[in-house]
Amino acid sequence: MKVTVGVSGGIAAYKAAELVRALQQQALDVHVVMTESAQQFVQPVTFAALSGHKVITSLWTLPDVPDDNFSSAIEHIDAAQSTDALVIAPATANILAKFAHGIADDFLTTLYLATTAPVIVAPAMNVNMWQHAATQHNLDVLASRNVRIVQPASGYLACGMTGSGRLAEIPSIVDAVLGVLHHRNDLSGETVLITAGGTREALDPVRFLGNRSSGKMGYALAEAAERRGARVILVSAPTALRPPANVEIVPVITTEEMRGEVINRVDQASIVIKAAAVADYRPIRQSGQKMKRQGPLTLDLEPTADILSEVVARRHPGQLIVGFAAETENAVAHGRDKLLRKGADAIVLNDVSREGIGFDSDRNAVTFLTAQTSLDLPEMTKRDLADRILEEILGLRRPQHVVSETGTMFE
């Protein structure tokens, strides 16, 4: 598949070289278009060498430039318009304004108006330019036209300021490109409510009861559902993860906070995925001051709310509800028991006794349990696993499922 990378004139233009290489590593044929300003930061020969293709730098032929690394739009217009995706990185405030207002005064802006391929923009600029009402309005206009926006990161900027406006990390941009290229749109029109992370129950102002959940599986599910066209609500306990783009984030800390936010939103959801590791108990009493070491300590605990059971009790027709279970022994038996007790449509079972996967890892292997079936999904990245889990969830709407000898599920 062919991807065209548009490079506009910001200091982050040099990072586009890394993007080209990263896209090539995904077996994509990458072509590059540069604005005149971009050429002040990076020479076209850099992208020609990386991509293996001539770089389009102008609407017009360049008779005084003998370098074969340059190309005119006249020579490559057909190839450029046949691109499968157009990604602009970095996208300056100027290029965003031109796109939003239909200005076509160079090859990149002309290509944007002419292409029917999906368009992705990765903005990068000074924090004040990013926050300006005009820029935000232009982004709203582009989003309304189905342009995918990869939100910039926060941090130290080239101008010496700190704040939002730094080009998103290259893997995030690559994920966005892959998302539109392999976009199945099978979750279009769905609202998916996902919980993630591990809740915390305070003992005192310093200590809490918690668990080892990193939130990576829940966040991967949120990203995958968004890529597939869903509106995603992510109710997240504390994690160290970057919030997924284009996802509604609802931060919580305690189990009761998570319960409240889930119950307030569950009626909006057509699919509910309870991936969070929720504390089963909380202290009956919390100390208002840090507890001092004074010998043995006995804690009186009480059960927390059973969010999954409450969600099932409130379900509306057609709503799919999927829970997660972490087990260390007799995993399948305990997972199926949870499925039957809770009344969910499916349970994603984690055997957390296995080393190298599960908690804190970027990889996992799970068993997808329904009332009739048990499907082992082998070890893979959590990103890939998220898509597999979503496929199985959507499969719950099919009339029946039969498990083959290899563990593959067929209608």
C-alpha positions, 0 to 999 in steps of 0.5 A: 500500500502507498502512503504519502508523507507531507512535510510542512515547514516546522522545526519538527520536519527532521522527525519526518525522516524517522516517520518515513523509515517507521512506515517502511518497516510496516511494508508500506511504499512511502512517497514524500511531498515537501512544502517550500518552507520544509525545504529550509529545514531538511533537504529533499535528498534526505527523503529521496534516499530514505524512500527510494522515490523522487520527492515532490517539491513544487507544482511546476517543473524545475528546469534549473535543478538537475538533481534527480532527487527532485520531482515535479507534480507534472511527472508524478501527479497520477501516482500522488493522487493514487495514494492510499493515505496522506499523512502530514507530519509535522502539520504547522498552523499555516498548513492546517489553516490552508486545509481548513479554508480550501487554499491550494497554493502549492502541491501539498495543499492541492493534493489535500483537496484532490485526494479521496484517501484518508488524511491524517495530520500530526500538528507541531507548533509553539504552544501559544499557536496551538492554543490559539482559537483560530488553530483550534477552530481549524482543527474542529473544521478538519475533524468535521471533515473526517481528517484524523488528528494525532494530538501533539505531545506536551513537553519542552519545545524548540522555542524554549517554552513548555506545553502542548505542541510537540510532534506526537511520538512516531509510533502514535503517528504510525498507529494512526496510519495503520488504523486508516489503512486497515480500517474495517469500520466494523464499530462505526455507530457503536459506543464502547465503554471500557474500564482500565487500570487498577483502582486504589483504596486509601489506608491513610494519606500516603498508603493504599491497597492496590494491584499490579495492573498497568492498564495496558490492555484496557488502553490497547482496547480503547485505541483499537475500538477507536481505530475501528470507528467507535466512540470510546469512553475510557474510565481509567484508574491511575496509570503511567500511560499516554491517553489514547487519541480521540478517546473520552478519558474519565479519570478515577482512583477508587472503586466507588469512583469507577462505579459512579462514572461507569453507572452514569455512562453505561446507558450510552454504551452498546458494548461494555468492556470491564478490563480494569483490575478493581479492588475487591476490598477497602478499609472500613476506616481510613486514617486522616494522618499517616499511620506510624509503625507501632508493631503488628497492624490489623486492618478491617476490610469490607467488600467494594461494589460489584461493578460488573454485576450492577452493569449486567443488572442495568443492561439494555437490549442488544448491549454486550457486556464483557468482563475480565478475570485474573486467576492464578490456579484452576483458571478456566474453572474459576473464569467460567464460574465468574461468567455464570455468577455475573451474567456477562456475555463473555469473560476474558481470562488472564492466567497471571501465574505465567511469567513474561506476560500479563501485568506490566508486560506489552504481551499477553495470552488470554482465554475468551470464555462464553457460556458455550465456548472456550477460545485460547488466544495465543501470546501476542502483543496487547495491541494485536490482542485487543483487535482479536478480542474485539473480533470475538466480542463482535462475534457474539452477535452472530447466531452461533459459534463452533470451536474448531480443533485449532481453537478457531471460532466459526459460525 
